[in-house]
Amino acid sequence: MKIVITVDVGHPPRRPAQVECQLEESLSQVRNSSTLCIMKIIHGRSGTTKETVRNWAHNKRRRIRGIIYGENYSIFNGSTQEMRNEAGQFPDADLEASNDGITILWVK
């Protein structure tokens, strides 16, 4: 059972409107799935794409249960603990990696 979808919007670089379009499509895919509940977004460590992703996630927060920035993605983070306890303890190389090039979205 797959619970995480990885969305790479940082490679190759795209315009903000293209990034937002891909995020919308991925969010719809997760919301319409019976198994998916987490979006792992790869956006890169800095620049417009990272800002676009995080602003988009903030604007969609009514449709998202939790937003976890990669630099805070740790077993000691309350949101991470809650998400992983409810969704399952899936293997993830970015857990505890302080990777500011990703954002994790826990979708409602």
Long-range contacts (C-beta under 8 A, 24 or more apart in sequence): 1-35, 2-35, 2-36, 3-35, 3-36, 3-37, 3-38, 3-87, 3-88, 3-90, 4-36, 4-38, 4-39, 4-40, 4-90, 4-92, 5-29, 5-30, 5-36, 5-38, 5-39, 5-40, 6-40, 6-41, 6-42, 7-39, 7-40, 7-41, 7-42, 8-41, 8-42, 9-41, 9-42, 9-43, 9-49, 9-52, 9-53, 10-42, 10-43, 10-44, 10-49, 10-50, 10-101, 11-42, 11-44, 13-49, 14-49, 16-48, 16-49, 16-52, 19-43, 19-49, 19-52, 19-53, 19-56, 20-52, 20-56, 23-53, 23-56, 27-60, 27-63, 27-105, 27-107, 30-107, 31-63, 31-107, 31-108, 36-107, 37-87, 37-106, 37-107, 38-83, 38-87, 38-104, 38-105, 38-106, 38-107, 39-104, 39-105, 39-107, 40-92, 40-94, 40-102, 40-104, 40-105, 41-102, 41-103, 41-104, 41-105, 42-101, 42-102, 43-101, 43-102, 43-103, 44-101, 45-100, 45-101, 50-100, 50-101, 50-103, 53-103, 54-103, 57-103, 57-105, 63-107, 63-108, 64-105, 64-106, 64-107, 64-108, 65-106, 65-107, 65-108, 66-104, 66-105, 66-106, 67-103, 67-104, 67-105, 67-106, 68-103, 68-104, 68-105, 68-106, 69-100, 69-103, 69-104, 70-94, 70-97, 70-98, 70-99, 70-100, 70-101, 70-102, 70-103, 70-104, 71-98, 71-99, 71-100, 73-97, 73-98, 73-99, 73-102, 73-104, 74-98, 79-106, 80-104
